[in-house]
Amino acid sequence: MYFIIIGLFIVMSIVAFFTMGHDKSAAQTRNRRVPERTLWNLALFGGGVGAYLGMILYRHKTKHMSFRIGFTLLAILQVALLIWAAQFLKEWS
């Protein structure tokens, strides 16, 4: 069960990371952008770490305080949740 949860977080983080890169590229070439709502949904539903790393590495959305604070908090919260779940499932089994 825990590996399924970890897998979900990993997949969502990878998708969020590359979506941030795609949106950065689209912004530079004036192509169709990824809606901000999509970026937030990816981060909220398990991709917080990937969205945060994408924001930092691609230097995308770093001027938006809501993204800087929100993605950071989501990443911290999601990592803490995974650590808590690992401890909880370890004690439960």
Biopython code that builds the backbone (N, CA, C, O; Angstrom):
import numpy as np
from Bio.PDB.StructureBuilder import StructureBuilder

atoms = [
    (1, "MET", "N", (0.825, -1.197, 0.000)),
    (1, "MET", "CA", (0.000, 0.000, 0.000)),
    (1, "MET", "C", (0.872, 1.266, 0.000)),
    (1, "MET", "O", (0.621, 2.210, -0.749)),
    (2, "TYR", "N", (1.894, 1.259, 0.852)),
    (2, "TYR", "CA", (2.759, 2.436, 0.951)),
    (2, "TYR", "C", (3.481, 2.698, -0.365)),
    (2, "TYR", "O", (3.683, 3.850, -0.750)),
    (3, "PHE", "N", (3.873, 1.613, -1.059)),
    (3, "PHE", "CA", (4.587, 1.780, -2.327)),
    (3, "PHE", "C", (3.684, 2.374, -3.404)),
    (3, "PHE", "O", (4.159, 3.072, -4.300)),
    (4, "ILE", "N", (2.404, 2.104, -3.318)),
    (4, "ILE", "CA", (1.450, 2.711, -4.259)),
    (4, "ILE", "C", (1.373, 4.213, -4.009)),
    (4, "ILE", "O", (1.350, 5.005, -4.951)),
    (5, "ILE", "N", (1.333, 4.598, -2.747)),
    (5, "ILE", "CA", (1.276, 6.022, -2.395)),
    (5, "ILE", "C", (2.555, 6.725, -2.838)),
    (5, "ILE", "O", (2.500, 7.811, -3.415)),
    (6, "ILE", "N", (3.703, 6.111, -2.570)),
    (6, "ILE", "CA", (4.976, 6.698, -2.994)),
    (6, "ILE", "C", (5.015, 6.814, -4.520)),
    (6, "ILE", "O", (5.448, 7.833, -5.058)),
    (7, "GLY", "N", (4.562, 5.769, -5.208)),
    (7, "GLY", "CA", (4.531, 5.787, -6.667)),
    (7, "GLY", "C", (3.683, 6.923, -7.202)),
    (7, "GLY", "O", (4.057, 7.575, -8.177)),
    (8, "LEU", "N", (2.532, 7.168, -6.565)),
    (8, "LEU", "CA", (1.664, 8.269, -6.979)),
    (8, "LEU", "C", (2.377, 9.604, -6.826)),
    (8, "LEU", "O", (2.338, 10.442, -7.727)),
    (9, "PHE", "N", (3.027, 9.801, -5.688)),
    (9, "PHE", "CA", (3.743, 11.057, -5.457)),
    (9, "PHE", "C", (4.900, 11.229, -6.449)),
    (9, "PHE", "O", (5.146, 12.335, -6.929)),
    (10, "ILE", "N", (5.589, 10.165, -6.747)),
    (10, "ILE", "CA", (6.701, 10.243, -7.697)),
    (10, "ILE", "C", (6.199, 10.582, -9.098)),
    (10, "ILE", "O", (6.742, 11.465, -9.762)),
    (11, "VAL", "N", (5.167, 9.880, -9.538)),
    (11, "VAL", "CA", (4.620, 10.141, -10.879)),
    (11, "VAL", "C", (4.092, 11.567, -10.981)),
    (11, "VAL", "O", (4.358, 12.259, -11.963)),
    (12, "MET", "N", (3.350, 12.006, -9.976)),
    (12, "MET", "CA", (2.799, 13.366, -10.009)),
    (12, "MET", "C", (3.914, 14.412, -9.958)),
    (12, "MET", "O", (3.807, 15.463, -10.591)),
    (13, "SER", "N", (4.968, 14.134, -9.219)),
    (13, "SER", "CA", (6.086, 15.076, -9.157)),
    (13, "SER", "C", (6.816, 15.162, -10.494)),
    (13, "SER", "O", (7.219, 16.245, -10.917)),
    (14, "ILE", "N", (6.985, 14.030, -11.152)),
    (14, "ILE", "CA", (7.628, 14.035, -12.470)),
    (14, "ILE", "C", (6.780, 14.808, -13.472)),
    (14, "ILE", "O", (7.298, 15.614, -14.245)),
    (15, "VAL", "N", (5.480, 14.560, -13.454)),
    (15, "VAL", "CA", (4.578, 15.272, -14.368)),
    (15, "VAL", "C", (4.607, 16.774, -14.077)),
    (15, "VAL", "O", (4.682, 17.586, -14.999)),
    (16, "ALA", "N", (4.546, 17.140, -12.799)),
    (16, "ALA", "CA", (4.568, 18.561, -12.431)),
    (16, "ALA", "C", (5.885, 19.217, -12.840)),
    (16, "ALA", "O", (5.894, 20.342, -13.339)),
    (17, "PHE", "N", (6.992, 18.513, -12.627)),
    (17, "PHE", "CA", (8.307, 19.049, -12.982)),
    (17, "PHE", "C", (8.377, 19.364, -14.481)),
    (17, "PHE", "O", (8.754, 20.468, -14.874)),
    (18, "PHE", "N", (8.012, 18.390, -15.306)),
    (18, "PHE", "CA", (8.109, 18.604, -16.750)),
    (18, "PHE", "C", (7.040, 19.575, -17.268)),
    (18, "PHE", "O", (7.248, 20.240, -18.283)),
    (19, "THR", "N", (5.914, 19.659, -16.584)),
    (19, "THR", "CA", (4.899, 20.637, -16.965)),
    (19, "THR", "C", (5.403, 22.051, -16.705)),
    (19, "THR", "O", (5.141, 22.959, -17.494)),
    (20, "MET", "N", (6.120, 22.239, -15.611)),
    (20, "MET", "CA", (6.732, 23.550, -15.348)),
    (20, "MET", "C", (7.731, 23.895, -16.450)),
    (20, "MET", "O", (7.772, 25.033, -16.918)),
    (21, "GLY", "N", (8.531, 22.923, -16.863)),
    (21, "GLY", "CA", (9.491, 23.162, -17.941)),
    (21, "GLY", "C", (8.805, 23.470, -19.259)),
    (21, "GLY", "O", (9.247, 24.339, -20.011)),
    (22, "HIS", "N", (7.724, 22.755, -19.537)),
    (22, "HIS", "CA", (6.973, 23.002, -20.774)),
    (22, "HIS", "C", (6.365, 24.398, -20.768)),
    (22, "HIS", "O", (6.395, 25.094, -21.783)),
    (23, "ASP", "N", (5.812, 24.811, -19.627)),
    (23, "ASP", "CA", (5.208, 26.141, -19.546)),
    (23, "ASP", "C", (6.264, 27.226, -19.665)),
    (23, "ASP", "O", (6.006, 28.266, -20.273)),
    (24, "LYS", "N", (7.435, 27.014, -19.106)),
    (24, "LYS", "CA", (8.528, 27.984, -19.244)),
    (24, "LYS", "C", (8.919, 28.130, -20.713)),
    (24, "LYS", "O", (9.098, 29.242, -21.211)),
    (25, "SER", "N", (9.047, 27.007, -21.392)),
    (25, "SER", "CA", (9.390, 27.033, -22.817)),
    (25, "SER", "C", (8.301, 27.728, -23.627)),
    (25, "SER", "O", (8.596, 28.517, -24.525)),
    (26, "ALA", "N", (7.049, 27.436, -23.309)),
    (26, "ALA", "CA", (5.937, 28.065, -24.017)),
    (26, "ALA", "C", (5.916, 29.574, -23.772)),
    (26, "ALA", "O", (5.583, 30.348, -24.669)),
    (27, "ALA", "N", (6.270, 29.985, -22.564)),
    (27, "ALA", "CA", (6.306, 31.415, -22.249)),
    (27, "ALA", "C", (7.392, 32.122, -23.049)),
    (27, "ALA", "O", (7.195, 33.246, -23.511)),
    (28, "GLN", "N", (8.526, 31.473, -23.211)),
    (28, "GLN", "CA", (9.637, 32.088, -23.937)),
    (28, "GLN", "C", (9.362, 32.180, -25.433)),
    (28, "GLN", "O", (9.813, 33.117, -26.091)),
    (29, "THR", "N", (8.631, 31.219, -25.968)),
    (29, "THR", "CA", (8.369, 31.196, -27.413)),
    (29, "THR", "C", (6.984, 31.741, -27.763)),
    (29, "THR", "O", (6.571, 31.703, -28.922)),
    (30, "ARG", "N", (6.277, 32.241, -26.768)),
    (30, "ARG", "CA", (4.938, 32.815, -26.930)),
    (30, "ARG", "C", (3.938, 31.819, -27.516)),
    (30, "ARG", "O", (3.056, 32.190, -28.290)),
    (31, "ASN", "N", (4.089, 30.566, -27.140)),
    (31, "ASN", "CA", (3.137, 29.534, -27.523)),
    (31, "ASN", "C", (2.052, 29.417, -26.458)),
    (31, "ASN", "O", (2.058, 30.140, -25.462)),
    (32, "ARG", "N", (1.132, 28.504, -26.682)),
    (32, "ARG", "CA", (0.037, 28.304, -25.737)),
    (32, "ARG", "C", (0.592, 27.848, -24.392)),
    (32, "ARG", "O", (1.401, 26.923, -24.326)),
    (33, "ARG", "N", (0.149, 28.508, -23.320)),
    (33, "ARG", "CA", (0.653, 28.262, -21.971)),
    (33, "ARG", "C", (-0.177, 27.224, -21.242)),
    (33, "ARG", "O", (-1.316, 26.938, -21.610)),
    (34, "VAL", "N", (0.417, 26.672, -20.209)),
    (34, "VAL", "CA", (-0.298, 25.782, -19.295)),
    (34, "VAL", "C", (-1.036, 26.673, -18.296)),
    (34, "VAL", "O", (-0.422, 27.545, -17.682)),
    (35, "PRO", "N", (-2.334, 26.468, -18.126)),
    (35, "PRO", "CA", (-3.060, 27.309, -17.154)),
    (35, "PRO", "C", (-2.489, 27.160, -15.746)),
    (35, "PRO", "O", (-2.072, 26.076, -15.338)),
    (36, "GLU", "N", (-2.480, 28.275, -15.013)),
    (36, "GLU", "CA", (-1.966, 28.238, -13.647)),
    (36, "GLU", "C", (-2.753, 27.253, -12.791)),
    (36, "GLU", "O", (-2.187, 26.621, -11.898)),
    (37, "ARG", "N", (-4.027, 27.119, -13.046)),
    (37, "ARG", "CA", (-4.849, 26.164, -12.297)),
    (37, "ARG", "C", (-4.308, 24.735, -12.453)),
    (37, "ARG", "O", (-4.314, 23.958, -11.499)),
    (38, "THR", "N", (-3.846, 24.402, -13.648)),
    (38, "THR", "CA", (-3.271, 23.074, -13.889)),
    (38, "THR", "C", (-2.002, 22.883, -13.075)),
    (38, "THR", "O", (-1.792, 21.825, -12.483)),
    (39, "LEU", "N", (-1.152, 23.912, -13.045)),
    (39, "LEU", "CA", (0.076, 23.825, -12.254)),
    (39, "LEU", "C", (-0.247, 23.618, -10.778)),
    (39, "LEU", "O", (0.382, 22.797, -10.110)),
    (40, "TRP", "N", (-1.222, 24.360, -10.273)),
    (40, "TRP", "CA", (-1.614, 24.222, -8.874)),
    (40, "TRP", "C", (-2.218, 22.851, -8.596)),
    (40, "TRP", "O", (-1.919, 22.247, -7.566)),
    (41, "ASN", "N", (-3.060, 22.351, -9.492)),
    (41, "ASN", "CA", (-3.660, 21.033, -9.287)),
    (41, "ASN", "C", (-2.608, 19.931, -9.275)),
    (41, "ASN", "O", (-2.677, 19.014, -8.456)),
    (42, "LEU", "N", (-1.649, 20.015, -10.166)),
    (42, "LEU", "CA", (-0.565, 19.023, -10.170)),
    (42, "LEU", "C", (0.200, 19.056, -8.851)),
    (42, "LEU", "O", (0.519, 18.012, -8.281)),
    (43, "ALA", "N", (0.489, 20.255, -8.375)),
    (43, "ALA", "CA", (1.216, 20.394, -7.112)),
    (43, "ALA", "C", (0.369, 19.904, -5.938)),
    (43, "ALA", "O", (0.880, 19.241, -5.036)),
    (44, "LEU", "N", (-0.897, 20.224, -5.948)),
    (44, "LEU", "CA", (-1.778, 19.869, -4.841)),
    (44, "LEU", "C", (-1.997, 18.368, -4.733)),
    (44, "LEU", "O", (-2.031, 17.822, -3.630)),
    (45, "PHE", "N", (-2.145, 17.704, -5.860)),
    (45, "PHE", "CA", (-2.464, 16.271, -5.853)),
    (45, "PHE", "C", (-1.227, 15.387, -5.957)),
    (45, "PHE", "O", (-1.222, 14.398, -6.690)),
    (46, "GLY", "N", (-0.192, 15.746, -5.228)),
    (46, "GLY", "CA", (0.962, 14.875, -5.090)),
    (46, "GLY", "C", (2.224, 15.342, -5.789)),
    (46, "GLY", "O", (3.278, 14.730, -5.610)),
    (47, "GLY", "N", (2.156, 16.394, -6.571)),
    (47, "GLY", "CA", (3.327, 16.834, -7.310)),
    (47, "GLY", "C", (4.017, 18.051, -6.727)),
    (47, "GLY", "O", (4.705, 18.775, -7.446)),
    (48, "GLY", "N", (3.846, 18.286, -5.448)),
    (48, "GLY", "CA", (4.422, 19.472, -4.816)),
    (48, "GLY", "C", (5.934, 19.549, -4.922)),
    (48, "GLY", "O", (6.491, 20.616, -5.181)),
    (49, "VAL", "N", (6.589, 18.429, -4.722)),
    (49, "VAL", "CA", (8.054, 18.407, -4.782)),
    (49, "VAL", "C", (8.519, 18.673, -6.212)),
    (49, "VAL", "O", (9.437, 19.465, -6.428)),
    (50, "GLY", "N", (7.901, 18.026, -7.176)),
    (50, "GLY", "CA", (8.269, 18.235, -8.576)),
    (50, "GLY", "C", (7.976, 19.645, -9.045)),
    (50, "GLY", "O", (8.760, 20.232, -9.791)),
    (51, "ALA", "N", (6.845, 20.194, -8.611)),
    (51, "ALA", "CA", (6.499, 21.563, -8.984)),
    (51, "ALA", "C", (7.502, 22.547, -8.382)),
    (51, "ALA", "O", (7.929, 23.491, -9.046)),
    (52, "TYR", "N", (7.873, 22.320, -7.127)),
    (52, "TYR", "CA", (8.861, 23.188, -6.477)),
    (52, "TYR", "C", (10.211, 23.101, -7.180)),
    (52, "TYR", "O", (10.829, 24.123, -7.478)),
    (53, "LEU", "N", (10.666, 21.878, -7.444)),
    (53, "LEU", "CA", (11.964, 21.713, -8.117)),
    (53, "LEU", "C", (11.924, 22.294, -9.530)),
    (53, "LEU", "O", (12.898, 22.897, -9.979)),
    (54, "GLY", "N", (10.816, 22.118, -10.226)),
    (54, "GLY", "CA", (10.672, 22.696, -11.565)),
    (54, "GLY", "C", (10.710, 24.210, -11.522)),
    (54, "GLY", "O", (11.322, 24.854, -12.375)),
    (55, "MET", "N", (10.048, 24.773, -10.517)),
    (55, "MET", "CA", (10.051, 26.229, -10.376)),
    (55, "MET", "C", (11.478, 26.739, -10.162)),
    (55, "MET", "O", (11.879, 27.741, -10.754)),
    (56, "ILE", "N", (12.234, 26.050, -9.322)),
    (56, "ILE", "CA", (13.595, 26.482, -9.008)),
    (56, "ILE", "C", (14.535, 26.241, -10.192)),
    (56, "ILE", "O", (15.257, 27.149, -10.605)),
    (57, "LEU", "N", (14.528, 25.038, -10.731)),
    (57, "LEU", "CA", (15.494, 24.690, -11.781)),
    (57, "LEU", "C", (15.204, 25.394, -13.105)),
    (57, "LEU", "O", (16.130, 25.786, -13.815)),
    (58, "TYR", "N", (13.924, 25.554, -13.440)),
    (58, "TYR", "CA", (13.577, 26.249, -14.683)),
    (58, "TYR", "C", (13.468, 27.763, -14.489)),
    (58, "TYR", "O", (13.302, 28.511, -15.452)),
    (59, "ARG", "N", (13.562, 28.203, -13.239)),
    (59, "ARG", "CA", (13.377, 29.625, -12.893)),
    (59, "ARG", "C", (12.070, 30.143, -13.474)),
    (59, "ARG", "O", (12.022, 31.158, -14.169)),
    (60, "HIS", "N", (11.019, 29.408, -13.163)),
    (60, "HIS", "CA", (9.699, 29.721, -13.708)),
    (60, "HIS", "C", (8.723, 29.983, -12.567)),
    (60, "HIS", "O", (8.616, 29.185, -11.636)),
    (61, "LYS", "N", (8.027, 31.082, -12.644)),
    (61, "LYS", "CA", (7.046, 31.519, -11.644)),
    (61, "LYS", "C", (7.703, 31.932, -10.337)),
    (61, "LYS", "O", (7.037, 31.994, -9.303)),
    (62, "THR", "N", (8.980, 32.212, -10.368)),
    (62, "THR", "CA", (9.678, 32.566, -9.133)),
    (62, "THR", "C", (9.375, 33.991, -8.671)),
    (62, "THR", "O", (9.622, 34.326, -7.512)),
    (63, "LYS", "N", (8.852, 34.822, -9.546)),
    (63, "LYS", "CA", (8.494, 36.183, -9.144)),
    (63, "LYS", "C", (7.112, 36.244, -8.509)),
    (63, "LYS", "O", (6.741, 37.252, -7.908)),
    (64, "HIS", "N", (6.354, 35.165, -8.645)),
    (64, "HIS", "CA", (5.011, 35.100, -8.063)),
    (64, "HIS", "C", (5.114, 34.559, -6.642)),
    (64, "HIS", "O", (5.428, 33.387, -6.430)),
    (65, "MET", "N", (4.845, 35.424, -5.678)),
    (65, "MET", "CA", (4.974, 35.030, -4.272)),
    (65, "MET", "C", (4.048, 33.862, -3.939)),
    (65, "MET", "O", (4.406, 33.005, -3.131)),
    (66, "SER", "N", (2.870, 33.815, -4.547)),
    (66, "SER", "CA", (1.937, 32.723, -4.241)),
    (66, "SER", "C", (2.518, 31.374, -4.659)),
    (66, "SER", "O", (2.324, 30.378, -3.963)),
    (67, "PHE", "N", (3.227, 31.331, -5.784)),
    (67, "PHE", "CA", (3.861, 30.085, -6.212)),
    (67, "PHE", "C", (5.044, 29.745, -5.319)),
    (67, "PHE", "O", (5.212, 28.591, -4.924)),
    (68, "ARG", "N", (5.858, 30.730, -5.000)),
    (68, "ARG", "CA", (7.031, 30.466, -4.171)),
    (68, "ARG", "C", (6.630, 29.923, -2.805)),
    (68, "ARG", "O", (7.193, 28.936, -2.332)),
    (69, "ILE", "N", (5.672, 30.558, -2.186)),
    (69, "ILE", "CA", (5.239, 30.112, -0.854)),
    (69, "ILE", "C", (4.414, 28.828, -0.964)),
    (69, "ILE", "O", (4.643, 27.869, -0.227)),
    (70, "GLY", "N", (3.461, 28.822, -1.884)),
    (70, "GLY", "CA", (2.558, 27.680, -2.004)),
    (70, "GLY", "C", (3.252, 26.392, -2.385)),
    (70, "GLY", "O", (3.014, 25.358, -1.761)),
    (71, "PHE", "N", (4.109, 26.428, -3.400)),
    (71, "PHE", "CA", (4.806, 25.210, -3.820)),
    (71, "PHE", "C", (5.772, 24.728, -2.743)),
    (71, "PHE", "O", (5.943, 23.524, -2.552)),
    (72, "THR", "N", (6.402, 25.663, -2.044)),
    (72, "THR", "CA", (7.301, 25.282, -0.952)),
    (72, "THR", "C", (6.531, 24.587, 0.162)),
    (72, "THR", "O", (6.944, 23.535, 0.650)),
    (73, "LEU", "N", (5.413, 25.177, 0.561)),
    (73, "LEU", "CA", (4.616, 24.574, 1.628)),
    (73, "LEU", "C", (4.035, 23.229, 1.221)),
    (73, "LEU", "O", (4.010, 22.296, 2.023)),
    (74, "LEU", "N", (3.569, 23.121, -0.013)),
    (74, "LEU", "CA", (3.037, 21.843, -0.482)),
    (74, "LEU", "C", (4.119, 20.768, -0.509)),
    (74, "LEU", "O", (3.870, 19.624, -0.129)),
    (75, "ALA", "N", (5.300, 21.127, -0.951)),
    (75, "ALA", "CA", (6.402, 20.156, -0.985)),
    (75, "ALA", "C", (6.736, 19.683, 0.431)),
    (75, "ALA", "O", (6.891, 18.484, 0.663)),
    (76, "ILE", "N", (6.847, 20.605, 1.361)),
    (76, "ILE", "CA", (7.152, 20.244, 2.750)),
    (76, "ILE", "C", (6.035, 19.381, 3.332)),
    (76, "ILE", "O", (6.299, 18.365, 3.975)),
    (77, "LEU", "N", (4.806, 19.783, 3.108)),
    (77, "LEU", "CA", (3.661, 19.038, 3.628)),
    (77, "LEU", "C", (3.602, 17.627, 3.053)),
    (77, "LEU", "O", (3.335, 16.672, 3.782)),
    (78, "GLN", "N", (3.846, 17.491, 1.772)),
    (78, "GLN", "CA", (3.773, 16.179, 1.142)),
    (78, "GLN", "C", (4.903, 15.260, 1.599)),
    (78, "GLN", "O", (4.679, 14.067, 1.803)),
    (79, "VAL", "N", (6.101, 15.791, 1.761)),
    (79, "VAL", "CA", (7.204, 14.978, 2.277)),
    (79, "VAL", "C", (6.908, 14.563, 3.723)),
    (79, "VAL", "O", (7.142, 13.416, 4.101)),
    (80, "ALA", "N", (6.400, 15.487, 4.518)),
    (80, "ALA", "CA", (6.050, 15.159, 5.908)),
    (80, "ALA", "C", (4.956, 14.097, 5.951)),
    (80, "ALA", "O", (4.992, 13.199, 6.792)),
    (81, "LEU", "N", (3.990, 14.198, 5.053)),
    (81, "LEU", "CA", (2.918, 13.213, 4.986)),
    (81, "LEU", "C", (3.460, 11.831, 4.633)),
    (81, "LEU", "O", (3.034, 10.831, 5.210)),
    (82, "LEU", "N", (4.382, 11.770, 3.703)),
    (82, "LEU", "CA", (4.994, 10.487, 3.335)),
    (82, "LEU", "C", (5.785, 9.893, 4.499)),
    (82, "LEU", "O", (5.734, 8.686, 4.735)),
    (83, "ILE", "N", (6.504, 10.725, 5.213)),
    (83, "ILE", "CA", (7.268, 10.247, 6.372)),
    (83, "ILE", "C", (6.321, 9.739, 7.449)),
    (83, "ILE", "O", (6.544, 8.678, 8.033)),
    (84, "TRP", "N", (5.264, 10.499, 7.710)),
    (84, "TRP", "CA", (4.280, 10.082, 8.709)),
    (84, "TRP", "C", (3.618, 8.770, 8.294)),
    (84, "TRP", "O", (3.452, 7.872, 9.120)),
    (85, "ALA", "N", (3.239, 8.653, 7.023)),
    (85, "ALA", "CA", (2.590, 7.431, 6.541)),
    (85, "ALA", "C", (3.526, 6.235, 6.667)),
    (85, "ALA", "O", (3.086, 5.135, 7.004)),
    (86, "ALA", "N", (4.797, 6.437, 6.404)),
    (86, "ALA", "CA", (5.763, 5.346, 6.532)),
    (86, "ALA", "C", (5.843, 4.885, 7.986)),
    (86, "ALA", "O", (5.863, 3.684, 8.255)),
    (87, "GLN", "N", (5.887, 5.817, 8.907)),
    (87, "GLN", "CA", (5.956, 5.467, 10.326)),
    (87, "GLN", "C", (4.657, 4.803, 10.791)),
    (87, "GLN", "O", (4.681, 3.822, 11.533)),
    (88, "PHE", "N", (3.536, 5.346, 10.349)),
    (88, "PHE", "CA", (2.239, 4.807, 10.735)),
    (88, "PHE", "C", (2.060, 3.382, 10.217)),
    (88, "PHE", "O", (1.629, 2.500, 10.960)),
    (89, "LEU", "N", (2.383, 3.158, 8.964)),
    (89, "LEU", "CA", (2.228, 1.830, 8.382)),
    (89, "LEU", "C", (3.229, 0.838, 8.968)),
    (89, "LEU", "O", (2.940, -0.354, 9.078)),
    (90, "LYS", "N", (4.406, 1.334, 9.343)),
    (90, "LYS", "CA", (5.409, 0.467, 9.968)),
    (90, "LYS", "C", (4.905, -0.014, 11.329)),
    (90, "LYS", "O", (5.058, -1.188, 11.667)),
    (91, "GLU", "N", (4.315, 0.873, 12.099)),
    (91, "GLU", "CA", (3.788, 0.511, 13.407)),
    (91, "GLU", "C", (2.534, -0.340, 13.287)),
    (91, "GLU", "O", (2.287, -1.204, 14.128)),
    (92, "TRP", "N", (1.748, -0.105, 12.259)),
    (92, "TRP", "CA", (0.476, -0.801, 12.075)),
    (92, "TRP", "C", (0.671, -2.237, 11.624)),
    (92, "TRP", "O", (-0.124, -3.111, 11.969)),
    (93, "SER", "N", (1.721, -2.486, 10.857)),
    (93, "SER", "CA", (1.915, -3.836, 10.317)),
    (93, "SER", "C", (2.712, -4.741, 11.225)),
    (93, "SER", "O", (2.946, -5.902, 10.889)),
]
sb = StructureBuilder()
sb.init_structure("model")
sb.init_model(0)
sb.init_chain("A")
sb.init_seg("    ")
for serial, (resi, resn, name, xyz) in enumerate(atoms, 1):
    if name == "N":
        sb.init_residue(resn, " ", resi, " ")
    sb.init_atom(name, np.array(xyz, "f"), 0.0, 1.0, " ", f" {name:<3s}", serial, name[0])
structure = sb.get_structure()
